[in-house]
Amino acid sequence: MTTSKRVILYSLGLLMAALLMLAAYTWAMLNISYSDGERAGYLQKFSTRGWICKTWEGEILLTSMPGAIPEKFEFSVRDPRVASELTAATGKRVVLSYAQHRGVPTQCFGETEYYVTKVAVQP
């Protein structure tokens, strides 16, 4: 085998190894959660965003006590079923179950690191 063919094969091998490592890292970051929890508040905003990768993004206003300044909690949704439930709940008080996934390498999976997995509308 000539030297130029070896260099090409070696370069292709390195490129394939790098792509496999990136795919494995992305899979791990999306499937292994850093933390899980729940947040309750009023669903203020929920929409699709993005130029190329459209993602569902939203925010709720968290109120700890009456008269306190509300804090915003921004989140992303990957499940279309949860997205439709949230679309119907705009303006209502909701309890969101979420998983935090830190280190996701691209915003094509969501603009935040908090991914909502379940929603319950409060009366």
N, C-alpha and C positions, 0 to 999 in steps of 0.2 A: 504494500500500500504506500502511496506517495505521501510526502510530508503535508502537502496542501489538503489532501483528503482527511488525514488524521486531525489536522487543525479544525477543519469544518465539522467532523464528527465530534470532536472534543467540545467545540463551542455549542453545537446542538445539544449535546448531553448536559452541559452546564445550564443551558437555557431551560431544558425540560425539568431538571432537578429544581431550579429556582421556581418555576411555575407550579410544580407539585408541592413545594414547601409553602408557597403562598396560598394555594388551595387548601392545604391541610390547616394552616394557621387560620384562614377565614372560617373554615368549618368549625374549628375549635372555639373561636370567639363567638360564633353565632349559636352554638349548642351547649356551651358551658357557661352558666351564669355566675357573675361575680356576687350578686345579691338578689334577693327576691323580697317583695313586700307589697303593701297596699297603700294607696293614697285616696283620700276622699275630698271632694270639692265640687264646685260648679263648673261644668263644661262650658268654657268660654269660646273656644275656637277649635275647629276640626276641618282640615282640608287636605287635598293632594298638592304636593309641591315637587319641583324639580324640573330641570330642562330636559334631561335625557332619561334619568331614572325617576319615575314618579313614585313618591312614597306618601303614605298617610301620616300627617303630623298634626298634633293638637296640643292644647294646653288647658289646664284646669286651674281655678283659683282656690287655693287652700285657705280655709279660715279656721284658726285655732280657737279663737274666742270672739264673741260678739264685740264689735268695736275695734278689733285688731286690724292692722293693715294686712290684706291678703297677700300671700306669696304665690307666685306662678310655678307650676310644675309642667314642664314641657316633655312630651313623649312621642313615640313613634308606634305605628301599628303595622304588622306584617300580615295578619290574618284578615281576609276579606269579610268573614262573618263578624268579627269584632268591629271592623270598620263600619259595617252597616248598622250595628247596634249603637255605635257612638254617633253616627250621623242622625239617627232618630232621637238621640238624647241631648242634642245641643240645647244649652240653656238650663238643663236640669242638674240636680245634685246626683253625682255618681261616685261609686267606689271602684277604683281601678286596681286590679292585680297586675303587677309588672315584674319583669326580670331585667336586671341591669347587665348589659354585655359591654364590657370595656375593651377597647382596642380593636374594634371592627375597622378594617382597613379602608373602607370606602363608604360614601354616603348613599350608595345605591340600595342599602338595606334599611336606611333610616337616618335622619339627621341628628338624632339624639342617641344616647346610650341606654335609654329606658324604653323597653318594648312591652306594650300592654298585651296581656294574654287573656284577660277576662274583664268584663264590665258588668256592674250591677247598678241599675237605676234606683235611687232612693225616692221614697214618696215625699 
